[in-house]
């Protein structure tokens, strides 16, 4: 019996990471609140391991009202203080304040966040043979970051934007022989 091939970043040892890779990463995510959650978690991940975010994701959902854009946009300084005291999430004032500011910016988007983000999908991106073939930044991620920043988003540089694009299916960066590559679309 042959061993299943997965993208190397899973480490192949942590069940939570493997489940995320197999069932979520690279699969299309639509809807303003769902995309807002992923934008927010990618921003919180900046400088940290994605596994740290996965382990705290349920806490983030509870702390940020399931990433309801209208609810988060209405947060006050008292909510910032509440979040800074919440040991279940990453307690970084700049990232918390950015999440609230991003919710407010998302409310102002005439087309909605999901539509704006999905405008940058690249279904014809090259198929990576190995993770070394996967870029950290692309022209598409630069354009997405620039557009989101134009709306007032924070913590959305080109690298974070590309991680978002990978995570929610705007590109399919599962390696060529990955067991879930063909089912990720």
N, C-alpha and C positions, 0 to 999 in steps of 0.2 A: 504494500500500500504506500503510495507516495505522499509526502508531506505537502500540505497546502502552502502556497506561496502568498505572502502578504507584503505590503509596503513595509520597508525596514523600520520606519519610525515607530511602529507599534511596540517594538521590543520583544514581541511574541511571548511575553511572560505575564503581563498584567491583564487579567480578564476584563476589567473596565475599559482599558485602552483597546483591546482586541474587539470588544463589542461595539465601541464607538466607531472604530475603523470599519468593521463589517456591516454595521446597520445604519450609520449616520453620515460619516465623512464622505463628502462628494455627492451626496444625494440631494436633489433639489428641495430647497426650503423656500416657501412663498408665504406672503401675508406680512403686513407691516409689523405687527407685534413679534412674530416669529423671527423676522429678519433683524428687528431691533435687538432682540435677545442675543442673537449671534454677533452683531456689531459690538454690543456691550461686552460680551464675554471675551471676544477677541481683544478688545481694549484692556480689559482687566488682565488678560494673559500676558500682555506686553512685558517682557523681561522675566517671565516665569514659565514653568512647565505647563503645557496644556493639561497634563494629568492632574495638576493641582486644581485647575479650574473644573475639570470633570468631577473631581471628588467633592467640590463645593457647589456644584451647579444647582442642586435642589435647594441649598441654602440661599443662593443668589435669587432663585425664582421666588422664594418666599419673601425675602427681604425687599425685592423690587416689584412686588405685586404682579408676578408672572410676566414682567416686562410689558405691562400694558402702557402704551405710549401716553395716553391721556393722564393716567394715574401718576406715572413717573414725572411727567412734565409739570404736574401740580405740586411736586415736593417742595418743601420749605427748608430753611436752615435747621429746623427741628428734625426733619427727616435726615439731613446730612449728619447731624449729631447721633441720631439713632443708628444709622448705618456705620458710622465710625466706631460705635460701641459693639457692633455685631461681630462676635468672634467666628461666626460661621462663613464669613465672606472675606475677601481681600480688603483690608481697611486702609485704603489709600485715598486721601481727600481729593487729590487731583482727578483720579479716575472716577470717584463717586460723583464729583461735581460735573465732570465731563459727561457722564451717563445722563444726568438730569438735563444738562444743556443740550445733549443730542436728542433727547425726547422732545424738548421744546422745538428744536430745529425740525424734527421729523413731522411735528404737527403742522408746520408751515409749508410743507412740500405739497404743492398742488396735485402732483401725480401720485403721491404716496411713496414711502421709503422702498417698498418691495419693487415697484415699477422702476424707480431710479436705479436701484442696485442691479436689477436683472437686465437693464439696458446694456450692461457691460459684460454680459455672458459671452463666452468664447467656446462654442461647442466644437470648433475645429482646431483647438489647441493641440500641439504635437503630443503624441503618445510617448511618455517617458519609458525608456527601457530599464532605467534604474533611478533611484532617488537623486543621484548626482545630476540627472538630466532635468530636474525640476528647478525652475528659477525661484528666486525669492521676491523678485519684482518683475513686472511686465509692463508694456505700454498700457495695457488694459487696467492694471492695478493703479498705475499713476493717474490715469484718467478718472477712475472711480474715486480715488482719494481726493483728487482736485475738485471733483463735483460735490462730494460730501462736504468738504471744507468750505466750498462756496455757499453751502446752505448753513454753515456755522457749526458743523460737526468738529469734534476734537478727538484726539487719539486715533486718527484714521490715516496714518501715513501709507505710502505705497506697499510696504511689507505687510502691515496689518490688513490692508485692503486685499492683498493677494491671499493671505491666509483665510480671510472671509470668503473670497471667491472659490477657493478650494473646498472649504468646509460646507458651503451651501450649494455646490454643484454648478457654479458658473463656468468652471473648468473641471475636467476630469483628470486629476493627477495621480490616480492609482497607476502603479507601474504596469507595463504591458502584460506581465504574467500573473498579476495579482488575482486572487480567487474572486474578488468582487468587482473587478474593473467593468465588466460588461453589464452588471446589474446596477451599477451606480447611476445610470441615466434613466 
